Amino acid sequence: MQLDFKARELTIKLVYYGPALSGKTTNLQAIHRLVSAEVAGRLMTLETQDDRTLFFDLLPLSLNAGKGLQVRVKLFTVPGQVIHNATRRLVLQGADGVAFIADSQRTETKSNAASFVNLRQNLTDQGIEPASMPLVIQFNKRDLPDIRTDDEIDALASRGKEPVFKAVALRGVGVLETLMGLMEITWNRLEDEHRLSEKFGLTPGPLLAELERHLGVAEAIQRVSR
Amino acid sequence: MSEPQIDLTLADITRLEEIVDRGALGEVCRSFFDLFSLPIRVFSHDGTLLADVHETREICRYVNTLPKGRAACSGLVSEVKGIDPQDGVVVHPCFTGAVYRIVPIDYQGRRLGRFVIGPYLPAEVREVPRSLLVIDERLEAEKARAALTEMPRVREETAERLSDHLTHILDLIIFSGHRAFLTSQMHVASVRESYKVLSDKNAELQTAFDRLKELDRLKSNFLATVSHELRTPLTSIIGYSDMLATGIAGDLNEEQAEFVETIRGKGDHLLALISSLLDLGKLEQGNLPLRRELIGPRDLLEEVAKTMTPAAEKKGVQMKVQVEGALPPIAADPVRIKQVLFNLCENAVKFSPRGGDVTLGVRSVELESDGDGDGMGFVLMAAPKTALEISVSDQGPGIPSGEQQKIFDAFYQVDGSSTREHGGTGLGLSIVKRLVEAHGGQVWVDSVVGEGTTFSFTIPEGDE
C-alpha cells in the first residue's frame, strides 16, 4: 500500500497468482471488460510469448472514494510457468492481497498445490508471514469436464481459512465476486494496520459498497449471469 | 546484492517526462497545430513546459505594443500557466474575448500534467469585448477589431472534441511509453534477480568444492602417513623372517621353513602394496618430481625385457622386443618409465597363458592436434609433433570393452577374484596412468576378449 496524504491518494496492490494457464490474465481481461472505462484504465500486458505472460499484466482501477480520497487499485498477474520464479518474486513485492487462481480440472490439482507452495515460499523469502497475507482462492474453469465437484470444493473450503470463489473467467462469471472478496479482506487488513477510517473518516462498509457501486459490480454480475 | 534501484512495486509513473519523449510530444503538438491552427502547450504536473507550438496572433502582437496591454497580457499568461485543473477541464477567459482551454492529463488515477489549447475565439463572440477596449487608453477599437478577426474561431463543442481527441492520443503515448519503460525495467530486474540466484548457487557449489578438495588433501596426507608408518615395522618383519629363513637362528625343519617363507612372501607383497600407495599419494599431491634424461628406446625395452625374463620363464612365457626403425632418444625419468614398463609387463606375464608371448614394442608417431578442438585455424594449429609410442602386448584372456576405462581407477580389478588368483594390489594401472600423464603422455588399452591385450602409452618429445 502507498499512502500519499498530500494528494489524498491511496494505492493498493493486488496480485493474481496461480499455476500456468489457470486464467490469471483472463480474470483481468474479464474485469477490464466488465468494469466501466472511467474506473478501469487500459489493460497493460508486458511481454508475452505464445499468449503466455512473461512479465506481468497490469490493470489499474481508480475511483473517488469520497471525502476527497482517490483510491487506486492495481491488479497484477504473475507469470505462472515454473521457470519464471524470479519475475514472480519481483511482482509479488509490496502486494497487499493475493487472489490465487486455481484450475478446477482434476489433472491440475498437483500444479495448483505446487504453485501455492511456491507462493508461500516466495512470501517467506520476502520476510512476509504467509498467513498474514490477505488471500482468496478462485477455482476457475468451472465449465470444463472432469473438474473437482462443487461438493468437494465446498467441503474443503469449509475446513480452510480463505474465502473460496468459483468462476468461469472466460465468460466473466465469478470474477468480480473474487475481486470484491479480495478487496474486502485486504481493506480490513489495511484498516487494522493503518487505521484508515480514522485518517480519512471512512468506514469500511460504506467504502466497499461505494467501491462496488463504482465498479458496477451488481450490474455486471447481472449481465454475466444472463 | 543491493536493493533494486527501480521500484517496480506499483509500476507507477511519477513524472510525465520520464515516460514521454519530448521530441515526439513536440511533433504531435505540431501536427495538431497544423491541422487545427490552435496553439498548444503541454506542462508536466510541476509546471515544466514540455511542448509548445504556437504563432503569435495579430491581436496579441497589437496588445503587446501598448504598455498596459503588455502588462495585462503577461499577467494573464502566467495566470493560465498556474491553473491546475483540479476537477476537470477549465476554460479560462482572456480579456481579448478569446479563451484558454486547460485540460488535465491523468493516467492510472494519477495527475501527470495538463495541456493548454488556445487562445482561440469562441464562435459565439461577435463583438470586440469591453474588457479589451478598456485595457489601455491608447487602444484603437478599429485596429483591435481587425486584428481579432484573424484569431481562429472554434465552437465550444468542437473545442471539447478536439481536446478529447488530444487526451486520447496523449494517453496512448503515455501508455506505450509506460509499457516500454516497465518492460525494460523488468528485463533489468529479472536479469538481476536471476544473477542473484545463480550467484547464490555458485557460492554453494564453491563451498562444496572447497570442502571436497580439503577432504581429498586430507585423504592423501592420511595415505602418505599411514603408508610410511606401516612400512617401518614391516621392514623388521621381512628382515627377521629373512634371517630366520637363512638359518641364522638355527636350522628350521621343512614345515617351519615353509611358514617363514610364507611370512616373507606376504610381507613382500604388503610392502609392494604400501609402496604403491605411497607413490599414488605423492602422485595425487603432485609432488613426485621427475628427473628427465635422454633414454634410447631400444636399450630401455631390452633392459626391461631382460629383467623380466626369469619371472616370465617361470610361467613358460617368452619376452620379445620389437623396434621399428631408428628412433631418437626420449627425455623421460628412467626410474619412472621403467616402473611403468615393469608394471605393464608384470601384468602381461601374469595374465599370459603358458607358452604365450609378451611383446614390447616402440615406434615413433605423429601426435594429431585439431587446434583448439573446433577446427578453427587447423592448418596452422596442426603442426606435427612426434612422440614415442610404447606398447606391451600379451595373449591373455583380454578385457571386456565395458571395463577398459575403469581399470585405470585405483583399486579396480576386472574380476575381484583375480586379485586372489593372480595377486596384485589393484593400484598398478592407476600409478601407470599418473606416471605417464606426469610425462605429458597418454595411456590406453586395446583388447579383444579371448585374444589378448595391448597397453600403449605415448611419451611426447620435448618442446625444445
Chai-1 contact restraints between the chains, C-beta under 6 A:
chainA,res_idxA,chainB,res_idxB,connection_type,confidence,min_distance_angstrom,max_distance_angstrom,comment,restraint_id
A,T11,B,L10,contact,1.0,0.0,6.0,A-B,restraint_1
A,K13,B,L10,contact,1.0,0.0,6.0,A-B,restraint_2
A,G41,B,Q108,contact,1.0,0.0,6.0,A-B,restraint_3
A,R42,B,F175,contact,1.0,0.0,6.0,A-B,restraint_4
A,M44,B,R179,contact,1.0,0.0,6.0,A-B,restraint_5
A,L46,B,L182,contact,1.0,0.0,6.0,A-B,restraint_6
A,L46,B,T183,contact,1.0,0.0,6.0,A-B,restraint_7
A,E47,B,T183,contact,1.0,0.0,6.0,A-B,restraint_8
A,F55,B,M186,contact,1.0,0.0,6.0,A-B,restraint_9
A,L58,B,A11,contact,1.0,0.0,6.0,A-B,restraint_10
A,P60,B,Q108,contact,1.0,0.0,6.0,A-B,restraint_11
A,S62,B,G109,contact,1.0,0.0,6.0,A-B,restraint_12
A,R72,B,G109,contact,1.0,0.0,6.0,A-B,restraint_13
A,K74,B,L10,contact,1.0,0.0,6.0,A-B,restraint_14
A,A86,B,S190,contact,1.0,0.0,6.0,A-B,restraint_15
A,A86,B,E193,contact,1.0,0.0,6.0,A-B,restraint_16
A,A86,B,S194,contact,1.0,0.0,6.0,A-B,restraint_17
A,T87,B,S190,contact,1.0,0.0,6.0,A-B,restraint_18
A,L90,B,L8,contact,1.0,0.0,6.0,A-B,restraint_19
A,L90,B,A189,contact,1.0,0.0,6.0,A-B,restraint_20
A,Q93,B,T9,contact,1.0,0.0,6.0,A-B,restraint_21
A,G94,B,T9,contact,1.0,0.0,6.0,A-B,restraint_22
